């Protein structure tokens, strides 16, 4: 007897549905035949089937078949129990504690006796990182799908910021200033937030990077890889441009901020940031389910945007002649003025960051996780033919 199948979604070439004890993918209109691929009738099986379906099918053609919609009386999948249990609390506590320690690190000396509160261009990115981790902590406490989302955002932010904190340590160690209590507290806060993100990633069923299949998936991954590589390359050259002009009208333009003009430990931190950026964003582009990868990508982009905002804030601060080894009194006597700006490389970097944001938007536009179709009805029992006249 033909097996009962319920098709829930159909695209241009494929359809997905539920049979007796399995989830399957068929060529469109062939659900009466053997499925092309099938998975066990479990929550993980449905996620794997849906991920595969959105990989091989053109996303914009996928439609839900209303005549096979899930019945309102069908029990919905509950949030993973772990999201309400001890592991969720530990993840939240680590993130909340890390944010608290990070906030405490704003006020003591960061580079020597100079705190972050005295340098707006250093303070702003730290506040952005802390805000991202704080939002992630709130999402983890909400439980369910939000917990996984918060953990992915926090993880992306943590991985990319590690190299930036390492570069700060290198600046303090090699710049003739002591490693302030602010750096130590900030590193402890980063470690706690990272541990919270990793704990949060273990809440409930999750995805992972997979080999891309389908034209749209490959194109999305290629865009993410190209934009991340471009942003990493544009991160290294000088962003700051200063024009020195004398009263006589002569001027000289110099640039600053080249990552490879720094001491070795600072260069190591910058290179680690660039490498982490590329690896995390490629992983996000290959992540399945696609929308989970989009949240990981958002977490990685947050530090990039913070660095761009920091550069703009720094340019808005009047440049001091001491930056160029000229005493202020001598600069005043010579009628020397200094104007600040940003190089073309900075704007190229911003363009790549915007491209990454657009990539995340494309990933968000992918069909999101959907409840599985209702259980296929059992085949009716075969009729028993009785002899005429029997009771």
N, C-alpha and C positions, 0 to 999 in steps of 0.2 A: 504494500500500500504506500502511496506517495507520502513523504514526510511533510508535516506541517511546518511552514516557514512564515515569519512575519518580517517584511522589509520595512525598515524605518526611514532610511535616507537613500536617495538615488542621485547619481551624477550623470555626466555625459556618457561615461563608459562603464561605470561600475555601480553596484548597489550593496548596501550593508543591512544585515538583519539578524534574526535570531531563529535558530532551529531548536529541536529537542535536545537540549544538553550542550549546545555550542552556539558561538557567534561566528558568522561567516561573511565572506565577500564573494559576490557573484558578478558575472558580466550582466549588464542591465537587461532585464527581461528574461533571465534564465534561472530564476530562483527555484524552478522545478527540477533543475539539474544539480549535480554535485557542486558545492562551492569551490571557488578557485583556491581559497585559503580559509582556514577556520581555527578557532581558539576555544579553550574550555569556557564553560558558562560560569565565570567568576568575575569579580570586579576587575582584577588585573587583566583577565582575558578580554573584557570589553574595552579597556583602555588601550590594550595592544591592537585590537581590531580597528578601533576608531583612528588611532595614530597611523596605522597602515593605510586605511581608507583615504584619509586626508593627504597622505603622501602620494598615492598613485592617481587620485582623482583631481581634476581641475577644480580648485576650491570654489570659484564663483558659480560653478554649475550645480553644486550640491544643494538639494532641496529636501526638506522634511516632508514626508508623506503624511498628510493630516489624517487620512483615513486609517493610518496605523499608529496614530499618536498614542503616547503612554496614557493609560487611564488615570484620572485623578485619584482613583481609589488604590492604585498600585503603590505599595510602600516605597518611599524614596530612600536612596542611600544616605545613611547618616554620616556625620562627620567622623573621621577615624577616632576611635576611643582614645588613642594616645594623645590626640590634640587636646583632650580635656584632662589628661592625666599628668603624672609626674614629669614625663619628658617635656611636655609643653610648658609646664611651670619652670623647669630648669632652663629651657631655652629663653623664656621670657625674662627670668631672673638674671641670666648672664647678660642679655642685651641691655636690660634696664640698668644693671649695675655698671656695665661698661660705659653707657651713656653718662651716668652720674660721675664716674671717675674721669671721663673725658671732659666733662664740664668743669670739674675741679682743676683739671690741667690747664685751663685757660688762664688762670689768675697768677700762679707762681711764675718765676723766671723760666723762659723757654730756651732762648739762646742766651746763656749766661743769666744776667739779672733782668733782661728784657722779656716781659710777658707778651702773650699774644694780644692782650687788650691794648697794648701800645702800638701794634702794627695791624692796621685794618686789613691789609692784603693777605696777611697770614691768618688772621682771625676768621675771615669770611669762609674759606674752604673748610676749616675745622667745624664750624657751625653747620655747614651743609652736610658733612659726613655724619655728625651727631644726629641731625634731623632725620636722615635716612634710616639710621639704626633705630631711632626712637619710633618712627612710623612702623618699622618692621616688628618691633616688640609689641606694639598695639595689635597688629594684624595677627601675630602668633597667639595672643590672648583671645582673639575672636574665635579661633579654632576653625575646623573644616578646611575648605580650599584656601581661605585667607591665610591660614598658618603657613601653608606651603609657599604661597606667594610672598609673604613677608620674609621667610627664610631665604628665598632665592634673591630678593633685592638686597638683603643684608650680606649674603655671600658675595655677590658681584661687587658691592662696595668694598668689602673687606679685602678681597684679593687684589684689587687695583691700588688700594691705598697703602698696602704694605710697603711697596717700593718708595712711595712718597715719604712715609715716616722714616724709612731707612736713610733716605737722602737728607732729611732734617738732622738725623743723628750725625751723619757724615759732615754736614755743615758746621755743627757745634764742635765736633771733635777736631776737625782740621782748620777751623776758622779762628782758633785762638781763644774761644770762649768755652766755658764749662757746659756740660750737659745739664741743663736746668731741671728742676723738679717737674716743670711743665711737660717736658719731653717724656720723662719717665712715666708720669701719670697718663699721658696720652697713649703711650705704648701699651700700658696695662689695660686701658680702656679698649684699645683696638683688639687686644688679645681676648678680652672677655666677650666682646661683640662677635668676634670670629667664632669663638667656641659656641656662642648662642646660635649663630647662623648654622653651623654644622649640626648642632643638636636639632634645630628646627627642620633641617632637610630630612630628618629621619621620621618626621611625623606623617603617618599615613602613606598611601601609595604615591610614588613619584615617578618622574621620567628620567631620562638620561640622554646623552648625545648618541645618535645613531647614524648609520650610513645614509646619506640623503638619497631619496628616490623621487622621481617625478620632476618635470621641468621647473615648476614653480618653486619647489623646495631647493633645487640646485641653484636657481637664480637668487633666491633669498640668502642662501649661505654664501654665494659668491659676492653679493653686495655687502654683507656683513664683514666678510674677510677683507675685501678691498678697502672699505671705509676704516676698519680697525687698523690695517697696515698703514694707510695714509695718515691717520691721526697719530699713530706711533712715530712715524717718520717726522711729521711736522712738529712733534713734541720736543725734539732735540735741538733744532737751531734757535738762534736768538729771537726773542719776541719783542724786547724793549729797544726803542730807538730814541736816542737823545741828540738834540742839536744844540751845540754850544756856539753862541754868537757874541762877538765883542762889540764895544761901542763904535769901533771903526768900521763895522759892517762885515767883517770876515766871519765865517762860520765853519763849523766842522761837525759832521754827523758821525756818531759812533753807535754801535749796537751792543747789547749785553744780554746775558741769559743763556748762552750756548751751553748745552748740557755737557759737552765734551771739553769745555774749558775749566771744569771744576776739578777738585781733588778726587782721587780714585774712589773713595767710599761714596761720594755724592754721585759720581758717574755710575757706580754699581747700582745704587738705588734707582736712578733714572732708567737705566737699562732694564732693571727688573720690572719697573712699572710698564715700560713699553712692551716687554715680552708677555707679562701677565694680561695686559689689555688685549693683545692679539689672541692669546690662547682662550681667554674667557669668552670673548665675543664670538669666536669661531664655534666654541662649544655651545653658546647660546643659540647660534644660527642652526646648529645641527640637533638641538634639543627636541625631544618629543615627549609629551605633547607640545605643540608649537607655542601655545600661549605661555607655558611655563618658561620656555626659552626666552620669550619676550621680556618677562620680568627679570630674568637673570641679566639680560642685556641692559635693561633700565638701570639695574644696580651698578653695572660697570660704567655706564655713561655718566652717572651722577658725579664721580670724582673728576671726570674730564670736563664737564661743564663747570664744576667748582674751580678748576684751574684757570679756565678762561675768564670767569668772573673775577678771580683774584688778580689776573693780569690787568684787567680794566680798572679795578680799584687802585692798583699800584700806580698806574699811569696818571690817575686823577690826583695823586699825592705829589706836591711840588718836589722836584728833584733837588738834592743838596749838592753843592760843589764838592763836599767831602767824598761823595761817591767817586769822584775823579781825582782825588788826592789834592784838591785845591782848597786851602783855608777860606772860609767865607769872607774874611776881611780882605784878602788878596783878590778874590773874585769881585768884590764890591769896588775896589780901587780900579780894577781893569774894566769895569762896566760889563762884566760877563753875565749873560743870562742863559738859562738852560730851559729848553722846552722838551716835553716828553711826547712820545707817540708809540705806535705799535707797527711792527714790520709786516710785510705781506705774508710771511710765513704764519704769523698768528692768525690771520684771516683765513688762510688755507686750512689751518687746524680747525677753526670754527666751522668751516664748510664740511669737513669730514665728520665732526661731531653732529652737525645737523643731519648728515646722511645716515648716521647711526640711529638718530631719533626716528627718521623716516622708516628705517628698516624695522625698528621695533613696532612702529604703527602698522606696517604691512603684516607683521607676525600677529599682532593683536586682531587684525582683520580676518585671520584664518578661522575657520569654523571651530568654535570652542568645544570643550567636553560636553557631551549631551547624555542624558539618561539612556540606558539601554532600552531596546524595544520590549514590549510586554512578552511574557512567556508564551511560547507557541502552544496552542491547545493540543492536548494529547489526541492521538488518532482514536476514533470511536472503535469500540470492540466489534469484531466481525459478527454479523448476524448468524444466529443458529437456526437452521431450517429443520423444523420438526415435521414428522409425517402427519398427514391429514388425519384428523380424528383423535390425535393424541392429546393428553391433557397437560 
